Amino acid sequence: FAVGVSCRCLRTPSTFIHPRQFKRLEIIPLGAHCRQTEILITLKNDRTVCANPNAKWIKNVIERVIPKDNQKVQE
Amino acid sequence: FAVGVSCRCLRTPSTFIHPRQFKRLEIIPLGAHCRQTEILITLKNDRTVCANPNAKWIKNVIERVIPKDNQKVQE
C-alpha cells in the first residue's frame, strides 16, 4: 500500500514487542509529511522498529508504560 | 525533587499542550538510567518540552493521536 514519501515507516508490523525491550517509543502524529500516525520503537539494542498504530497491544503497552494517575512519582 | 542523573526531564509540568502542536511524542520507560517514565514532546517549532506522565491530559492526547482500532488507516 502507498504511504507518503516522508513517512518513516514503510512497514508497520503488528508483531508484539515486550515493553521490557523498549528504550524509547515515539509517536509521530499524522500530518502533511505523512498521512498516517507512526509509532517507532527503539529497542534496547538500539534497533528501531515500526509498530502498527492500529494494533491493540500498542495501546496496552502504552497504558502500561505510563504510570497510573494515582501512582505518584517522586514529588 | 531529586531525579536520576540521566533523566532527560528536570521538570515535568502538567500544562496542557494541544496535539496539533506536536511533531513527535516520545515515551521513555523508566529504567536504570532514570527512575521515572519520561514523556518528551517535540513541538512543531522544534522545541522539546517534557510532560508529566501522571497528567490526565497526556493519556487522552495519546488516545486521540493513536487511531482507534476500528478506524483502518489506508490499507
Backbone of each chain as nested JSON, in Angstrom:
{
  "chains": [
    {"id": "A", "residues": [
      {"number": 1, "name": "PHE", "atoms": {"N": [0.833, -1.209, 0.0], "CA": [0.0, 0.0, 0.0], "C": [0.867, 1.258, 0.0]}},
      {"number": 2, "name": "ALA", "atoms": {"N": [0.312, 2.301, -0.578], "CA": [1.082, 3.532, -0.754], "C": [1.043, 4.403, 0.49]}},
      {"number": 3, "name": "VAL", "atoms": {"N": [2.183, 4.842, 0.928], "CA": [2.254, 5.77, 2.044], "C": [2.963, 7.032, 1.559]}},
      {"number": 4, "name": "GLY", "atoms": {"N": [2.868, 8.11, 2.336], "CA": [3.505, 9.362, 1.938], "C": [5.001, 9.197, 1.783]}},
      {"number": 5, "name": "VAL", "atoms": {"N": [5.609, 10.093, 1.042], "CA": [7.031, 9.997, 0.741], "C": [7.896, 10.199, 1.987]}},
      {"number": 6, "name": "SER", "atoms": {"N": [7.377, 10.951, 2.934], "CA": [8.176, 11.258, 4.108], "C": [7.777, 10.457, 5.337]}},
      {"number": 7, "name": "CYS", "atoms": {"N": [7.017, 9.407, 5.116], "CA": [6.688, 8.55, 6.248], "C": [7.98, 7.86, 6.657]}},
      {"number": 8, "name": "ARG", "atoms": {"N": [8.115, 7.597, 7.93], "CA": [9.348, 6.948, 8.374], "C": [9.211, 5.431, 8.387]}},
      {"number": 9, "name": "CYS", "atoms": {"N": [7.98, 4.97, 8.412], "CA": [7.754, 3.521, 8.428], "C": [7.271, 3.068, 7.065]}},
      {"number": 10, "name": "LEU", "atoms": {"N": [7.963, 2.09, 6.506], "CA": [7.482, 1.535, 5.248], "C": [6.549, 0.385, 5.549]}},
      {"number": 11, "name": "ARG", "atoms": {"N": [6.891, -0.336, 6.589], "CA": [6.034, -1.427, 7.034], "C": [5.668, -1.2, 8.48]}},
      {"number": 12, "name": "THR", "atoms": {"N": [4.457, -1.543, 8.829], "CA": [4.032, -1.397, 10.213], "C": [3.529, -2.744, 10.728]}},
      {"number": 13, "name": "PRO", "atoms": {"N": [4.472, -3.604, 11.092], "CA": [4.064, -4.928, 11.554], "C": [3.27, -4.855, 12.856]}},
      {"number": 14, "name": "SER", "atoms": {"N": [2.408, -5.831, 13.059], "CA": [1.589, -5.852, 14.275], "C": [2.207, -6.749, 15.346]}},
      {"number": 15, "name": "THR", "atoms": {"N": [3.399, -7.245, 15.053], "CA": [4.058, -8.159, 15.987], "C": [4.286, -7.522, 17.354]}},
      {"number": 16, "name": "PHE", "atoms": {"N": [3.964, -8.277, 18.388], "CA": [4.119, -7.789, 19.757], "C": [5.587, -7.666, 20.146]}},
      {"number": 17, "name": "ILE", "atoms": {"N": [5.904, -6.573, 20.795], "CA": [7.257, -6.39, 21.34], "C": [7.081, -6.105, 22.831]}},
      {"number": 18, "name": "HIS", "atoms": {"N": [7.796, -6.818, 23.646], "CA": [7.632, -6.64, 25.088], "C": [8.206, -5.293, 25.534]}},
      {"number": 19, "name": "PRO", "atoms": {"N": [7.444, -4.547, 26.338], "CA": [7.932, -3.224, 26.776], "C": [9.273, -3.261, 27.502]}},
      {"number": 20, "name": "ARG", "atoms": {"N": [9.648, -4.447, 28.011], "CA": [10.955, -4.544, 28.667], "C": [12.084, -4.316, 27.67]}},
      {"number": 21, "name": "GLN", "atoms": {"N": [11.777, -4.541, 26.374], "CA": [12.787, -4.348, 25.337], "C": [12.878, -2.893, 24.868]}},
      {"number": 22, "name": "PHE", "atoms": {"N": [11.933, -2.076, 25.322], "CA": [11.871, -0.692, 24.851], "C": [12.931, 0.185, 25.483]}},
      {"number": 23, "name": "LYS", "atoms": {"N": [13.506, 0.987, 24.658], "CA": [14.343, 2.053, 25.166], "C": [13.543, 3.349, 25.045]}},
      {"number": 24, "name": "ARG", "atoms": {"N": [12.81, 3.432, 23.97], "CA": [12.043, 4.641, 23.681], "C": [10.919, 4.308, 22.716]}},
      {"number": 25, "name": "LEU", "atoms": {"N": [9.809, 4.957, 22.89], "CA": [8.682, 4.79, 21.974], "C": [8.31, 6.173, 21.462]}},
      {"number": 26, "name": "GLU", "atoms": {"N": [8.278, 6.319, 20.159], "CA": [7.95, 7.622, 19.578], "C": [6.618, 7.549, 18.859]}},
      {"number": 27, "name": "ILE", "atoms": {"N": [5.804, 8.549, 19.085], "CA": [4.537, 8.642, 18.368], "C": [4.619, 9.883, 17.493]}},
      {"number": 28, "name": "ILE", "atoms": {"N": [4.478, 9.683, 16.211], "CA": [4.519, 10.809, 15.289], "C": [3.122, 10.955, 14.693]}},
      {"number": 29, "name": "PRO", "atoms": {"N": [2.4, 11.99, 15.12], "CA": [1.028, 12.133, 14.63], "C": [1.009, 12.353, 13.122]}},
      {"number": 30, "name": "LEU", "atoms": {"N": [-0.091, 11.982, 12.488], "CA": [-0.197, 12.203, 11.05], "C": [-0.135, 13.688, 10.769]}},
      {"number": 31, "name": "GLY", "atoms": {"N": [0.338, 14.032, 9.609], "CA": [0.469, 15.443, 9.246], "C": [0.757, 15.545, 7.763]}},
      {"number": 32, "name": "ALA", "atoms": {"N": [1.242, 16.714, 7.373], "CA": [1.497, 16.962, 5.96], "C": [2.568, 16.012, 5.416]}},
      {"number": 33, "name": "HIS", "atoms": {"N": [3.525, 15.647, 6.27], "CA": [4.651, 14.82, 5.845], "C": [4.264, 13.355, 5.641]}},
      {"number": 34, "name": "CYS", "atoms": {"N": [3.267, 12.924, 6.374], "CA": [2.884, 11.504, 6.308], "C": [1.425, 11.401, 6.719]}},
      {"number": 35, "name": "ARG", "atoms": {"N": [0.661, 10.697, 5.944], "CA": [-0.773, 10.68, 6.181], "C": [-1.247, 9.633, 7.165]}},
      {"number": 36, "name": "GLN", "atoms": {"N": [-0.296, 9.073, 7.896], "CA": [-0.732, 8.177, 8.964], "C": [0.136, 8.349, 10.209]}},
      {"number": 37, "name": "THR", "atoms": {"N": [-0.472, 8.104, 11.334], "CA": [0.254, 8.164, 12.597], "C": [1.314, 7.076, 12.571]}},
      {"number": 38, "name": "GLU", "atoms": {"N": [2.518, 7.415, 13.013], "CA": [3.578, 6.414, 13.023], "C": [4.055, 6.159, 14.447]}},
      {"number": 39, "name": "ILE", "atoms": {"N": [4.361, 4.929, 14.712], "CA": [4.898, 4.566, 16.023], "C": [6.236, 3.882, 15.804]}},
      {"number": 40, "name": "LEU", "atoms": {"N": [7.277, 4.493, 16.353], "CA": [8.614, 3.935, 16.21], "C": [9.104, 3.507, 17.588]}},
      {"number": 41, "name": "ILE", "atoms": {"N": [9.588, 2.315, 17.659], "CA": [10.092, 1.811, 18.932], "C": [11.59, 1.587, 18.808]}},
      {"number": 42, "name": "THR", "atoms": {"N": [12.339, 2.222, 19.692], "CA": [13.777, 1.977, 19.729], "C": [13.995, 0.917, 20.794]}},
      {"number": 43, "name": "LEU", "atoms": {"N": [14.618, -0.156, 20.399], "CA": [14.85, -1.26, 21.324], "C": [16.129, -1.044, 22.112]}},
      {"number": 44, "name": "LYS", "atoms": {"N": [16.297, -1.848, 23.151], "CA": [17.492, -1.698, 23.984], "C": [18.778, -1.981, 23.216]}},
      {"number": 45, "name": "ASN", "atoms": {"N": [18.659, -2.718, 22.116], "CA": [19.839, -2.97, 21.291], "C": [20.024, -1.876, 20.221]}},
      {"number": 46, "name": "ASP", "atoms": {"N": [19.273, -0.783, 20.382], "CA": [19.335, 0.383, 19.5], "C": [18.768, 0.192, 18.094]}},
      {"number": 47, "name": "ARG", "atoms": {"N": [18.135, -0.946, 17.876], "CA": [17.423, -1.104, 16.601], "C": [16.113, -0.329, 16.717]}},
      {"number": 48, "name": "THR", "atoms": {"N": [15.68, 0.262, 15.62], "CA": [14.385, 0.947, 15.623], "C": [13.418, 0.155, 14.767]}},
      {"number": 49, "name": "VAL", "atoms": {"N": [12.265, -0.127, 15.323], "CA": [11.245, -0.852, 14.577], "C": [9.959, -0.029, 14.57]}},
      {"number": 50, "name": "CYS", "atoms": {"N": [9.18, -0.244, 13.541], "CA": [7.9, 0.438, 13.465], "C": [6.83, -0.489, 14.017]}},
      {"number": 51, "name": "ALA", "atoms": {"N": [5.809, 0.099, 14.581], "CA": [4.704, -0.712, 15.07], "C": [3.42, -0.186, 14.45]}},
      {"number": 52, "name": "ASN", "atoms": {"N": [2.472, -1.074, 14.295], "CA": [1.191, -0.707, 13.723], "C": [0.359, 0.044, 14.77]}},
      {"number": 53, "name": "PRO", "atoms": {"N": [0.058, 1.32, 14.495], "CA": [-0.717, 2.072, 15.489], "C": [-2.127, 1.522, 15.695]}},
      {"number": 54, "name": "ASN", "atoms": {"N": [-2.56, 0.672, 14.79], "CA": [-3.882, 0.055, 14.952], "C": [-3.836, -1.206, 15.807]}},
      {"number": 55, "name": "ALA", "atoms": {"N": [-2.623, -1.682, 16.096], "CA": [-2.509, -2.923, 16.867], "C": [-2.963, -2.685, 18.306]}},
      {"number": 56, "name": "LYS", "atoms": {"N": [-3.739, -3.619, 18.81], "CA": [-4.274, -3.459, 20.165], "C": [-3.173, -3.473, 21.221]}},
      {"number": 57, "name": "TRP", "atoms": {"N": [-2.147, -4.269, 21.017], "CA": [-1.103, -4.394, 22.039], "C": [-0.371, -3.073, 22.273]}},
      {"number": 58, "name": "ILE", "atoms": {"N": [-0.314, -2.246, 21.238], "CA": [0.37, -0.957, 21.358], "C": [-0.31, -0.088, 22.417]}},
      {"number": 59, "name": "LYS", "atoms": {"N": [-1.615, -0.032, 22.347], "CA": [-2.379, 0.74, 23.34], "C": [-2.147, 0.205, 24.739]}},
      {"number": 60, "name": "ASN", "atoms": {"N": [-2.193, -1.113, 24.859], "CA": [-1.997, -1.728, 26.177], "C": [-0.607, -1.43, 26.713]}},
      {"number": 61, "name": "VAL", "atoms": {"N": [0.383, -1.518, 25.826], "CA": [1.764, -1.297, 26.222], "C": [1.949, 0.155, 26.677]}},
      {"number": 62, "name": "ILE", "atoms": {"N": [1.367, 1.082, 25.942], "CA": [1.476, 2.495, 26.309], "C": [0.814, 2.727, 27.661]}},
      {"number": 63, "name": "GLU", "atoms": {"N": [-0.322, 2.113, 27.855], "CA": [-1.004, 2.255, 29.147], "C": [-0.17, 1.673, 30.29]}},
      {"number": 64, "name": "ARG", "atoms": {"N": [0.575, 0.625, 29.973], "CA": [1.414, 0.002, 30.999], "C": [2.623, 0.845, 31.328]}},
      {"number": 65, "name": "VAL", "atoms": {"N": [3.182, 1.466, 30.287], "CA": [4.393, 2.251, 30.455], "C": [4.1, 3.556, 31.207]}},
      {"number": 66, "name": "ILE", "atoms": {"N": [2.981, 4.171, 30.874], "CA": [2.6, 5.407, 31.55], "C": [2.076, 5.06, 32.939]}},
      {"number": 67, "name": "PRO", "atoms": {"N": [2.607, 5.725, 33.952], "CA": [2.143, 5.387, 35.301], "C": [0.659, 5.722, 35.466]}},
      {"number": 68, "name": "LYS", "atoms": {"N": [0.007, 4.997, 36.326], "CA": [-1.404, 5.277, 36.594], "C": [-1.518, 6.598, 37.325]}},
      {"number": 69, "name": "ASP", "atoms": {"N": [-2.649, 7.271, 37.09], "CA": [-2.862, 8.601, 37.684], "C": [-2.681, 8.62, 39.192]}},
      {"number": 70, "name": "ASN", "atoms": {"N": [-3.008, 7.521, 39.823], "CA": [-2.96, 7.521, 41.28], "C": [-1.615, 7.077, 41.857]}},
      {"number": 71, "name": "GLN", "atoms": {"N": [-0.71, 6.663, 40.993], "CA": [0.632, 6.331, 41.469], "C": [1.485, 7.575, 41.354]}},
      {"number": 72, "name": "LYS", "atoms": {"N": [1.732, 8.2, 42.46], "CA": [2.509, 9.435, 42.393], "C": [3.99, 9.105, 42.28]}},
      {"number": 73, "name": "VAL", "atoms": {"N": [4.625, 9.72, 41.311], "CA": [6.051, 9.536, 41.086], "C": [6.776, 10.643, 41.852]}},
      {"number": 74, "name": "GLN", "atoms": {"N": [7.756, 10.251, 42.62], "CA": [8.576, 11.192, 43.425], "C": [8.188, 12.662, 43.325]}},
      {"number": 75, "name": "GLU", "atoms": {"N": [7.697, 13.203, 44.401], "CA": [7.365, 14.631, 44.344], "C": [7.94, 15.364, 45.547]}}
    ]},
    {"id": "B", "residues": [
      {"number": 1, "name": "PHE", "atoms": {"N": [12.792, 18.42, 43.566], "CA": [12.87, 16.996, 43.88], "C": [13.985, 16.32, 43.087]}},
      {"number": 2, "name": "ALA", "atoms": {"N": [14.508, 15.286, 43.677], "CA": [15.662, 14.641, 43.06], "C": [15.245, 13.596, 42.02]}},
      {"number": 3, "name": "VAL", "atoms": {"N": [15.865, 13.685, 40.887], "CA": [15.648, 12.675, 39.861], "C": [16.989, 12.054, 39.498]}},
      {"number": 4, "name": "GLY", "atoms": {"N": [16.97, 10.955, 38.782], "CA": [18.223, 10.291, 38.412], "C": [19.105, 11.212, 37.58]}},
      {"number": 5, "name": "VAL", "atoms": {"N": [20.371, 10.926, 37.552], "CA": [21.324, 11.791, 36.858], "C": [21.105, 11.787, 35.353]}},
      {"number": 6, "name": "SER", "atoms": {"N": [20.587, 10.69, 34.839], "CA": [20.434, 10.603, 33.4], "C": [19.008, 10.809, 32.933]}},
      {"number": 7, "name": "CYS", "atoms": {"N": [18.179, 11.346, 33.806], "CA": [16.835, 11.66, 33.368], "C": [16.95, 12.816, 32.374]}},
      {"number": 8, "name": "ARG", "atoms": {"N": [16.066, 12.827, 31.413], "CA": [16.135, 13.905, 30.43], "C": [15.277, 15.098, 30.825]}},
      {"number": 9, "name": "CYS", "atoms": {"N": [14.321, 14.825, 31.71], "CA": [13.438, 15.906, 32.142], "C": [13.802, 16.327, 33.557]}},
      {"number": 10, "name": "LEU", "atoms": {"N": [14.061, 17.603, 33.735], "CA": [14.295, 18.093, 35.085], "C": [12.97, 18.504, 35.7]}},
      {"number": 11, "name": "ARG", "atoms": {"N": [12.126, 19.07, 34.874], "CA": [10.792, 19.434, 35.331], "C": [9.783, 18.748, 34.451]}},
      {"number": 12, "name": "THR", "atoms": {"N": [8.686, 18.352, 35.049], "CA": [7.633, 17.717, 34.263], "C": [6.334, 18.481, 34.497]}},
      {"number": 13, "name": "PRO", "atoms": {"N": [6.181, 19.596, 33.804], "CA": [4.968, 20.389, 34.009], "C": [3.718, 19.639, 33.54]}},
      {"number": 14, "name": "SER", "atoms": {"N": [2.613, 19.961, 34.148], "CA": [1.356, 19.295, 33.795], "C": [0.548, 20.128, 32.799]}},
      {"number": 15, "name": "THR", "atoms": {"N": [1.165, 21.228, 32.337], "CA": [0.455, 22.123, 31.422], "C": [0.026, 21.403, 30.144]}},
      {"number": 16, "name": "PHE", "atoms": {"N": [-1.2, 21.657, 29.755], "CA": [-1.745, 21.037, 28.545], "C": [-1.102, 21.6, 27.29]}},
      {"number": 17, "name": "ILE", "atoms": {"N": [-0.78, 20.72, 26.372], "CA": [-0.265, 21.139, 25.065], "C": [-1.168, 20.51, 24.016]}},
      {"number": 18, "name": "HIS", "atoms": {"N": [-1.672, 21.3, 23.112], "CA": [-2.596, 20.756, 22.114], "C": [-1.853, 19.837, 21.139]}},
      {"number": 19, "name": "PRO", "atoms": {"N": [-2.416, 18.653, 20.865], "CA": [-1.743, 17.717, 19.961], "C": [-1.472, 18.287, 18.569]}},
      {"number": 20, "name": "ARG", "atoms": {"N": [-2.199, 19.345, 18.218], "CA": [-1.934, 19.96, 16.916], "C": [-0.525, 20.571, 16.87]}},
      {"number": 21, "name": "GLN", "atoms": {"N": [0.006, 20.864, 18.054], "CA": [1.338, 21.453, 18.121], "C": [2.438, 20.393, 18.113]}},
      {"number": 22, "name": "PHE", "atoms": {"N": [2.034, 19.13, 18.213], "CA": [3.022, 18.047, 18.316], "C": [3.674, 17.73, 16.989]}},
      {"number": 23, "name": "LYS", "atoms": {"N": [4.941, 17.537, 17.049], "CA": [5.632, 16.979, 15.905], "C": [5.923, 15.512, 16.24]}},
      {"number": 24, "name": "ARG", "atoms": {"N": [6.254, 15.298, 17.51], "CA": [6.629, 13.953, 17.951], "C": [6.439, 13.849, 19.457]}},
      {"number": 25, "name": "LEU", "atoms": {"N": [6.027, 12.715, 19.89], "CA": [5.893, 12.476, 21.331], "C": [6.725, 11.243, 21.656]}},
      {"number": 26, "name": "GLU", "atoms": {"N": [7.62, 11.374, 22.604], "CA": [8.487, 10.241, 22.967], "C": [8.163, 9.756, 24.363]}},
      {"number": 27, "name": "ILE", "atoms": {"N": [8.052, 8.472, 24.503], "CA": [7.847, 7.899, 25.823], "C": [9.096, 7.099, 26.155]}},
      {"number": 28, "name": "ILE", "atoms": {"N": [9.745, 7.455, 27.238], "CA": [10.942, 6.73, 27.651], "C": [10.608, 6.011, 28.956]}},
      {"number": 29, "name": "PRO", "atoms": {"N": [10.467, 4.699, 28.884], "CA": [10.084, 3.965, 30.102], "C": [11.169, 4.098, 31.173]}},
      {"number": 30, "name": "LEU", "atoms": {"N": [10.753, 3.99, 32.402], "CA": [11.729, 4.059, 33.49], "C": [12.709, 2.904, 33.358]}},
      {"number": 31, "name": "GLY", "atoms": {"N": [13.908, 3.119, 33.849], "CA": [14.941, 2.092, 33.733], "C": [16.107, 2.473, 34.608]}},
      {"number": 32, "name": "ALA", "atoms": {"N": [17.235, 1.84, 34.336], "CA": [18.421, 2.067, 35.155], "C": [18.889, 3.523, 35.056]}},
      {"number": 33, "name": "HIS", "atoms": {"N": [18.689, 4.134, 33.883], "CA": [19.169, 5.495, 33.643], "C": [18.333, 6.552, 34.363]}},
      {"number": 34, "name": "CYS", "atoms": {"N": [17.076, 6.242, 34.566], "CA": [16.168, 7.228, 35.158], "C": [15.02, 6.478, 35.815]}},
      {"number": 35, "name": "ARG", "atoms": {"N": [14.721, 6.86, 37.042], "CA": [13.742, 6.082, 37.782], "C": [12.299, 6.502, 37.586]}},
      {"number": 36, "name": "GLN", "atoms": {"N": [12.077, 7.301, 36.554], "CA": [10.681, 7.579, 36.233], "C": [10.466, 7.616, 34.731]}},
      {"number": 37, "name": "THR", "atoms": {"N": [9.266, 7.247, 34.344], "CA": [8.904, 7.306, 32.929], "C": [8.961, 8.764, 32.494]}},
      {"number": 38, "name": "GLU", "atoms": {"N": [9.53, 8.998, 31.325], "CA": [9.607, 10.375, 30.853], "C": [8.832, 10.517, 29.545]}},
      {"number": 39, "name": "ILE", "atoms": {"N": [8.204, 11.674, 29.412], "CA": [7.475, 11.966, 28.181], "C": [8.015, 13.267, 27.625]}},
      {"number": 40, "name": "LEU", "atoms": {"N": [8.572, 13.175, 26.437], "CA": [9.133, 14.352, 25.784], "C": [8.298, 14.661, 24.554]}},
      {"number": 41, "name": "ILE", "atoms": {"N": [7.914, 15.907, 24.433], "CA": [7.119, 16.314, 23.289], "C": [7.928, 17.302, 22.467]}},
      {"number": 42, "name": "THR", "atoms": {"N": [8.114, 16.96, 21.192], "CA": [8.774, 17.898, 20.292], "C": [7.664, 18.657, 19.588]}},
      {"number": 43, "name": "LEU", "atoms": {"N": [7.713, 19.972, 19.718], "CA": [6.673, 20.802, 19.12], "C": [6.999, 21.112, 17.659]}},
      {"number": 44, "name": "LYS", "atoms": {"N": [6.034, 21.641, 16.954], "CA": [6.244, 21.961, 15.536], "C": [7.318, 23.021, 15.341]}},
      {"number": 45, "name": "ASN", "atoms": {"N": [7.572, 23.806, 16.375], "CA": [8.646, 24.801, 16.271], "C": [9.996, 24.218, 16.728]}},
      {"number": 46, "name": "ASP", "atoms": {"N": [10.041, 22.892, 16.851], "CA": [11.25, 22.149, 17.213], "C": [11.723, 22.31, 18.653]}},
      {"number": 47, "name": "ARG", "atoms": {"N": [10.924, 22.969, 19.48], "CA": [11.253, 22.999, 20.904], "C": [10.849, 21.666, 21.5]}},
      {"number": 48, "name": "THR", "atoms": {"N": [11.608, 21.189, 22.455], "CA": [11.232, 19.961, 23.138], "C": [10.817, 20.289, 24.559]}},
      {"number": 49, "name": "VAL", "atoms": {"N": [9.668, 19.805, 24.951], "CA": [9.198, 20.048, 26.311], "C": [8.903, 18.697, 26.971]}},
      {"number": 50, "name": "CYS", "atoms": {"N": [9.016, 18.689, 28.269], "CA": [8.679, 17.478, 28.997], "C": [7.241, 17.582, 29.479]}},
      {"number": 51, "name": "ALA", "atoms": {"N": [6.613, 16.451, 29.6], "CA": [5.251, 16.448, 30.121], "C": [5.197, 15.493, 31.293]}},
      {"number": 52, "name": "ASN", "atoms": {"N": [4.299, 15.774, 32.194], "CA": [4.137, 14.923, 33.364], "C": [3.38, 13.652, 32.985]}},
      {"number": 53, "name": "PRO", "atoms": {"N": [4.038, 12.503, 33.095], "CA": [3.358, 11.259, 32.706], "C": [2.141, 10.949, 33.578]}},
      {"number": 54, "name": "ASN", "atoms": {"N": [2.027, 11.63, 34.707], "CA": [0.854, 11.432, 35.563], "C": [-0.316, 12.325, 35.174]}},
      {"number": 55, "name": "ALA", "atoms": {"N": [-0.052, 13.272, 34.284], "CA": [-1.126, 14.196, 33.908], "C": [-2.178, 13.455, 33.093]}},
      {"number": 56, "name": "LYS", "atoms": {"N": [-3.428, 13.733, 33.405], "CA": [-4.518, 13.032, 32.719], "C": [-4.577, 13.38, 31.24]}},
      {"number": 57, "name": "TRP", "atoms": {"N": [-4.268, 14.634, 30.912], "CA": [-4.41, 15.048, 29.512], "C": [-3.477, 14.274, 28.593]}},
      {"number": 58, "name": "ILE", "atoms": {"N": [-2.348, 13.837, 29.135], "CA": [-1.378, 13.092, 28.335], "C": [-1.996, 11.791, 27.808]}},
      {"number": 59, "name": "LYS", "atoms": {"N": [-2.663, 11.092, 28.684], "CA": [-3.335, 9.854, 28.28], "C": [-4.377, 10.118, 27.207]}},
      {"number": 60, "name": "ASN", "atoms": {"N": [-5.168, 11.166, 27.437], "CA": [-6.22, 11.498, 26.471], "C": [-5.626, 11.863, 25.123]}},
      {"number": 61, "name": "VAL", "atoms": {"N": [-4.533, 12.619, 25.169], "CA": [-3.893, 13.055, 23.936], "C": [-3.339, 11.851, 23.182]}},
      {"number": 62, "name": "ILE", "atoms": {"N": [-2.71, 10.939, 23.899], "CA": [-2.158, 9.75, 23.253], "C": [-3.292, 8.931, 22.637]}},
      {"number": 63, "name": "GLU", "atoms": {"N": [-4.364, 8.816, 23.357], "CA": [-5.507, 8.08, 22.815], "C": [-6.076, 8.752, 21.574]}},
      {"number": 64, "name": "ARG", "atoms": {"N": [-5.984, 10.067, 21.552], "CA": [-6.501, 10.801, 20.398], "C": [-5.594, 10.651, 19.198]}},
      {"number": 65, "name": "VAL", "atoms": {"N": [-4.297, 10.634, 19.472], "CA": [-3.318, 10.573, 18.392], "C": [-3.305, 9.184, 17.751]}},
      {"number": 66, "name": "ILE", "atoms": {"N": [-3.408, 8.176, 18.587], "CA": [-3.426, 6.808, 18.066], "C": [-4.798, 6.532, 17.465]}},
      {"number": 67, "name": "PRO", "atoms": {"N": [-4.813, 6.039, 16.249], "CA": [-6.119, 5.774, 15.648], "C": [-6.875, 4.705, 16.419]}},
      {"number": 68, "name": "LYS", "atoms": {"N": [-8.176, 4.794, 16.387], "CA": [-8.991, 3.772, 17.047], "C": [-8.85, 2.461, 16.29]}},
      {"number": 69, "name": "ASP", "atoms": {"N": [-8.99, 1.364, 17.041], "CA": [-8.814, 0.039, 16.439], "C": [-9.698, -0.179, 15.214]}},
      {"number": 70, "name": "ASN", "atoms": {"N": [-10.863, 0.433, 15.253], "CA": [-11.79, 0.172, 14.153], "C": [-11.667, 1.161, 12.995]}},
      {"number": 71, "name": "GLN", "atoms": {"N": [-10.809, 2.162, 13.175], "CA": [-10.57, 3.071, 12.058], "C": [-9.366, 2.548, 11.301]}},
      {"number": 72, "name": "LYS", "atoms": {"N": [-9.608, 1.978, 10.198], "CA": [-8.481, 1.419, 9.452], "C": [-7.787, 2.519, 8.664]}},
      {"number": 73, "name": "VAL", "atoms": {"N": [-6.491, 2.576, 8.809], "CA": [-5.69, 3.564, 8.095], "C": [-5.216, 2.908, 6.798]}},
      {"number": 74, "name": "GLN", "atoms": {"N": [-5.398, 3.615, 5.723], "CA": [-5.015, 3.138, 4.361], "C": [-4.462, 1.718, 4.286]}},
      {"number": 75, "name": "GLU", "atoms": {"N": [-5.207, 0.882, 3.657], "CA": [-4.684, -0.479, 3.503], "C": [-4.821, -0.95, 2.061]}}
    ]}
  ]
}
